[in-house]
Amino acid sequence: MKDRSGLSYGVLAKRLHMSTSTLHRYCNGDAVPTDYAPVERLARLCKASPDELVELHRRWVLADAMRGWKGEPQRDQQGQQQAGEATSQAPSNEPEGQGHQEDEQREDERQEEKPSSEAGASPVPVVVRRPSTRRALLAAGAVAVVLGAIALVVSLPAGEDGKGAAPAGAAAGRSESVEAPARSSASPAGGTERPASPRASDSRTSAPGTTKGKGAGTSKATTGAGGGTGTDIAAPPLTVTTRPYTWEDPCSQRYLINRPPPQVAPPPNEDDATAWVAAHGAVSSGDQYVTLTVQGTGEETVVIDRLTVHMAGKRSPLAWNDYAMGYPGVGCGGGVPARSFTVALDAARPAVLPESGHRNFPFKVSESDPEVYYIKADASAYDVSWYLELTWSSGARHGTLRVDDHGRPFRTSGNNGRPAYEFPLGGSGWVKEGTTKF
C-alpha cells in the first residue's frame, strides 16, 4: 500500500507524526507497532479499501500475538526467579508492626528451605510454613485485653437507682458513636466509591456540558455524579463548556447506529447533531471531535496545566451500521484550528497530543481571555468509553475538573468492516456507500 500511494517515507512519517526510520521498520517488517492505530492511519493515508483495512487488522493481530514467542521457555524460569526476588524486595504498604511480622515469617521460611538430594535433579526449595511467634503473642495479648475489659464492665457496682454509681475510671469504658467520614458518590461510569481527598485546596468537579465555579465562595467538592465529599473547599475559578458532537468537517463525521437505513433520519446539520445522536442512540464512528471552551470566572489568571485521558471501558467494536454525515459530491475541507489535539484511543496509554506545529499545555485563561480546545479522538480496533480530566492552578489553589458527555463518558467505536451508508443530496433515503451517481 505504501508503494501504491506514491508517497515517500518522509512525507508519510510527517503526516503520521513519527520518525522516518520507525515507519521504515514497520513497512519492512523489522518491527511491529504496539498499537493498531498508526497502522490504520497509514492505511487510510494510502487509500486502503474497506476489505484491505479488515485484512490489515487481522494481520496486525496475528503479528502482535506472536510478539515475544521466541525463546519464551528459556526465559520462563528466569522470569519466575526475578518475580520471586522482586516480591521479597518490594516495599510494603502495610502497618509497621505487620511488616515486621512478615519479615520474621519470611526469615522462618528461609531457614526451612532444603535442596533436593536426588541425583541429577536441580535444587528445588522445599518451604515449610510455620506461624510467626510474634503474631501468636500479639493475638494472645489482644484476647487478654478484650477479656479484661469484659470483666471490668461486669464487676462495676450498680447504684440503688439503677443508673449505676460508676467510679471515675468507668468513664473510660464508655463509647460514643463516631460518624464515619463521608465518601464521594459513584461516578457515572459505574466506578466504585472513593474517599474524599484530604487536601482542602484540591477541588474535583465534573464538567458535564458546563462546569461553573462560584468565585471566592466555598462549596462542597463534587464528583462526576454530583455527590458531596464532606470537605468544604473553594469552587474552581473557571468554567468548562463541552460540545461532544462537533464536526471537523461533514465529510469525515460518521455514526454507528443499531438500526436499518429506513429507520434512520437524514443527516442533520452540525448544530442539530446532539439531538440527532440522542434520538438514534448513535455512537461516534471511527473518531469523535470534542470542543472545550475554558473561561475564568474572575480577573485572576488560571493556568490550565494539562488534559489527561482516562479509560472507562474498552470492548470489541460495535457491530452496527455505519452512517456518513457528508453528502456525496459536496466538497468538504478546512484548516486545522489552533489548539488542536489528538487522542489515539486504541493505544495502551492514550494521551492528549498537540497537532503537528501546535503548542502544547500549559495555557492561561481568565474571564476576559478564554481558550477553545479541539480534541480529535480516534478508535479503530475497540469500542471505547473515555473521559478527560483538566488540571488547573491559580496561585496557591489547584484542582482537577472531569470533562465528559453530560455526566456520562464519551463513547467512540471502530467501524472497520461495518456496512456503510450515505445519503444522496436531494435523495429520499440512505443507500450503500459508493453507489451514488453524480
Steps between C-alpha positions, in 0.01 A plus 500: 500500500793733569643442151160545344450838673802650321592688821849490649581374848576858606162635389307211658698519824431873531126448456503210749701697759776239523864473394592386149716217636211366711263499203770328289533222759122451506474473122799262478359274772799562729266625776133463591313808631379451856163656408285461191418873472816605306457200267144603420594866449775392259250286309250785474771736373575239233128487401446140620164344415265369777602141418867594524441664838338184634782279370762742633345492847494119493869487410594751769314294766692188393834681498431657838403160647830347378703780662755358745425130440861416402701367792205521738561161673861596578387828656222343702713377789700824504175700509373297795828544686500877435136523608587326826791735565284805418233377744751459780647845437176691430415770758199425718199727540390316816527644853844491660421222746356275233803561276727374777280194536527423130879545510521259792282247319713521185811446715336189650422374150854556376637297790279207400606493130688181415633397155397168349766228532391295200778432248481722193205701631518876511476654846132563582427689822264322738323762711342403832280779631459541872310773683697803613572506873444874523165474320382235745607712799322808363180300445517361852555849642198635310278222641625575851415872465145423377439253787629753752267769368202264522592408860527871591153579365339201676660589832385865504260556796154632419342782701175469687314703243610261226707762319827372640740691720798435279844590630713759326678236296171369360466805276784367288292193420219699340495542124330762289386443143738653250368582155704342224657742253281568199589338169450644157214359297553253219614639168274495191713220356405270783830538685543410865477757774815687591572689825523876484841651447655626827635810326258789543656684206437220250154531342367233266189605311343337196441695183192346335411760243603798715695503826485824695687629801359750752785743542638531851207323664536153646305195392504126539743322270301293254570197286372422151164396648468811712542337844662689784825390650447663835794743457437875465724643229500803277321457168727488194554843344414388146227347285525228235237475226506168314365431152544124444353483148670774299629415152847553359318500164180321388685266267703342780224465759327161532276327755425137581128431552328172587220559248439418132516789251119551470486578874774766493420867435699702241834645611459801733681831499785523747292716736234225514747211535459461878122454478536271194754281682278476808190412296677215318721372785796566270869454587784695340654283229874491437568830672330761718559873492453664842518877551579648843457870584687592819448839665591653835226628732696803619791729425754259649707297254444123500765271354374194314783260577394197297224279361517127573300210357337236721349177372159399637462190279649320200306242298480346153377744232124533466344280232264777385440678170730791415338825376697783336386858566646664186299504178678326208640743246488801734847638570643507851814635653644763725813575696595359835400754769740616770516302824435170320585170667469130417433192713572146374244301700637165375832568673590321820537838672306765304626856538393845382762606244515831308456499125819546302623858532265587786583598857456263790381575854517704721271788399354794691135608523302772675150645475608729215737251333339155439653208314343248259652151468415258219548133590488238224486148645521203261429129552536211255535174689276566803176648629637744761335691785721784619511839667746784558638664812606864486761598760513869594683727744463859614742635759497259795181332379485204266257228402366267233179513296346194339389566139246259351169478309250648749597261781570202272830400343558581134463193276685433175503171308701359211308437177723266296296260287162646599227555235532866398225729366479849351214740430496648146445874480132547414436126552223339701693239700830339589683291240812283504809718521670546163190430290388863451533617139584864431 
